[in-house]
Amino acid sequence: MPGYWENRYRECLSSGRNYDAYDSWDRDAYADETAKLKAEVSVLTGGRRFGLVLDYGCGRGRFSDMWECYLGVDIIPELIYENKKAYPLKRWHVLDPGHAPSADLIFCCTVLQYVKADDIAPLLRRFSGAAGNLIVIESVGPANPAITFRHDLDALFPACGWKTKAKRAFSSREDYVLMWAVRGAEA
């Protein structure tokens, strides 16, 4: 059964809107927002360089230029195809939702808010088995209450094998929380 993003993508295409209309993080409309979030991630991590970065739910690949060794995964094959054309020097794969490939860092930006509540902890546990570092960015403000992330990451992280290394709040168009966690055994 298709989920939110598959339905949204296909709805955009069937209504005659193009690939650019699919993602609310449209390159033009949210260019400043994306730049600010990139800066916040750099501050959060102290500019640390990571090995392979897995962008889980990469969407249009707006963060792909942040890391040298990058793998973007998403559930929509057509989107991955478009990303391969737009960013041919990066790696792109269709996401198998039951699997998280091994990486130094898993980057997950505004993805968990679309995951069913009962599936969040198992996903975070799967991440813990696949990477030593995790950065989660979620919208927590009133800008779009229908998709605001309402789970307590401070409680979820330790229960799923993660220890919070750094946390930042950030406000621009929306209110965000940015958290960097390390695998519990490596903390």
N, C-alpha and C positions, 0 to 999 in steps of 0.2 A: 504494500500500500504506500503510495507516494506521501512524502512528508511536506512540511511547509515550503522548503526551498525548491524542491522539485516542482511543486504546484505553482509557485510564484514564477519560476523560470518559464515553464510551459505556458502559463497565462500571458506573460509578456510577449512571447513569440506568437501565440495564437491571436492576440489582439493587434498584431501589426507593429508592436513596439520592438525595438531592436535589443541586442545584447546589452547595450548601455543602460536600458531602463530596468534591467533585472535587479541590479544591486543598489540598495539605498546609499551605498558608499560610492556612488557614481564619481568618476574621476574629477569632474568639474565641480559638482555641488559640494563635495566633501574634501576637496584637495587641502584646504587649510586645516580641517579637522584631522585628516590623516597625518599631515606634517606635525601637528601638535602631539598626536598620540605617539608618533615615532620618537619625538624628542623626549616624551615622558618615559618611554621604554628605555631609552638611553640613560636617562637620569636614574631610573629604577635599578638598572643593572650596573650602574657606574661605568658604562661603556664597555663592559666585559665582552670579549669575543667568544663565540661559541663555535663548536664543530658543526655537525649537521643540524640544521634547524628544520623541524617539521611544522609547517603551518597547517594546522588541523582545521578544516573548514575555510580554506584560503579565499573563497569567493573569486573576485577578479584579480587577485594577486597584488593588491595595493601595498603590501608590506614586503614583497619579494626583494626589493632593492636594499633592504636593511642588512642582509646577511649574504656572505659569499657562497657558503655551502647551504643551499636551500632546496627543500622539497615541499611543494604545495599540493595538498590533497583536498578534494571536494567530492560530493556525492553526485554531481551532475556532469556526465561525460562531455556534453557539448561545451560546458564552461571550461573544462580542462583543455579541450581542443582549442578554444579561443585563446586561453592563456599561453599555450604552446606557441601560437602564432605571434602573440603580443610580446612574449618574453622568451625567446628561443634559447637563451643561455641558462635558463633555470630549469629545474626538473619538476614535472607535473604528473600526477597519477590520480586515477579515479579512486575515491575512498572506499574501502571496505569497512563499514561501520563497526564491525566486530573485531577489528584489528588496528593496532597502532604500531606502525613500523618503528624500529629502534632509532633513536636520535639523541644528540646531546641535549637539545632543548625542544620541547613541544610548545608551540605558540598557538594560543587559542583566543581569538579576538571576537567578541560578541557572538559566540557560538552556543555556549551553555544555556543561554536564555531560551533557545529553541529546542533543547533536549528535554524529554519528559522527565518530570521530577524523580521518578523511580530509577531512571537510567543514569543520572548524574554521578552518583557515587561509584557504580560499576565502571563508568567511563574514566573517572579520575584514578581508580585502582589500576585499570588497564594502562593508563598513561604512566603510572608509577613503575610498572614492569617494563616500560619501553624507553624511559628517559631519566636522566639524572636531574633535569631542570624543567620547570613548567612556568610559563607566564600566561596568566589569564587576565583578560580585560573584559569587563561586563558593564553594561549600562545599568545604573542603579537609581537614576533620577526620574523626575516626572515628565520628561520630554515625550516619552512614548510609553505610558503606563501599561499598555497591552503586552509589551515585550520586556518590561523591566525585570531584571534578574532579582529574585527575592529570596535567594538561598544564602545561608551564612557560610561563606568560604572559610572563615576562621575556624569553624567547627568541622566542616567537611574535609578540609585538607588533612589534618592529623588522622582522622578516621580512615582516610584512604591512602595513608603512607607518605604524606607530604608534610614538610615543615616550612612555614612561611619564613622567607629570608628577607623580603622587603615588601612594603605595601604603600601605595600612594592613592590619594583621591585626586581627581582631576575634573574640572568643569570647563566646558566650552559650549557647544550646542546642546550637549547632554551632560549628565553627571556620570562619571565612570569610577570604578575601582580597578586598579592595576595591582596584581599580586604576582610576586616571583617566589616560587617555592622550590625546594630541593628535596630529593627523595629522602625520607626519614633516616635511612641507614647511613646516608652520606652527609647528614646535617652536622 
